[in-house]
Amino acid sequence: MAEKKTKNDVSKLNFEDSIKRLKAIVEQIEQGEILLQDSLEQYEQGMALIKHCRGILQQAEKRIEKISKTDQDEPKPADEEADAEAEAEGEAEDEALF
């Protein structure tokens, strides 16, 4: 039952809040001033937070890939295409001079 509560609490957090919570857990465990049972519970919550953060990062990566692919697939507007052609011609003329 506690595992479901932890998962539900974690799933509602954004990435930044998850990282803050994870840092707090690490500090608590590193201090060594908590009971073993509490330490285990904190560890379990920390692992859930790590899994949650990885999921958020994977989703972000997929969005970036999708955006990048969309940008590559879109045709350039006519004025950008003309600018690119003029720039290429200018570079060719510069090379011919040397």
N, C-alpha and C positions, 0 to 999 in steps of 0.2 A: 504493500500500500504506500509506503514511504517513497518507493521508486517512482510510482505514478505521480505523486505530488512533486517530486524533484523534476521529473520530465516536463510536467505541465508548467511549473514555475520557469524552467529554463527555456522552454519553447516560446515563451512570451517576451523574452529579453531580446534587445537588439545586440549587435556585435559589440559595441563599445561597453555597454552595461555588463555583458557577459565577461569581457576581459577584466573589467574592474572587480567583479565578483570573484573571478578566478585568482587575480592577484591577492585579494584579501584572504582567500582560502590558503594559498601558498604561504603567505606570511604567518598565518595562524599555525599551520603545521610546522613550519620551520622554527618557530619559537619553542615548540615542544612543550608548551605549558597546558595543553589540553589532554583530556583523558583519551585512552586508546580508542574507545568506542566512538567518541566524538571525532577523533582523527580519521577513523575509517569512514564515518558518514561524510566528513568534509572531502575526503579523497573521492568518494563515490560521486558527490556533487560536482567536484572538479572535473572528473572524467566526463560527466554528462555535459558540462559547460564546454569542454574541449570538442566533443562530438558536435555540439550545437554550432560552435564557431566554425568548424570545418565545413559543415553544411552550408552556412551562410556564405563562406568564401567560395565554395563550389558554385553556388547559385550566381554569385557576382561574376565569377570567371565565365560562366556560360553566357551571361548577359553581355559581357565585354566581347566575347567571341562572336555573338550574334550581331552586335553593333558594328564590329570591325568588318564582318562579312557583308553586312548591308551597305556599309560605306564603300567597299570595294566593288560591289555589284552595281551600284548606282552610276548611271552615266553622268559625266561631268556636264555642267551647264555650258552653253555655247561660248560665253565670254571667258570662262575658265579654260576651256579647250583652246580658244584662240590665243589666250595669254601663254599657255604652255607651248603652243606651236611657235609663237613669236620668240619666246625665250630659247627654244631649241635652235631656231634659225640664227639667233644672235650668238649663241655659243658656237655654232658651226662657223660663222663669219669670224669670230675671235680666233678660233683655231687655225683658220686659213691665213690669218695675218702673221702667225708665228711660224 
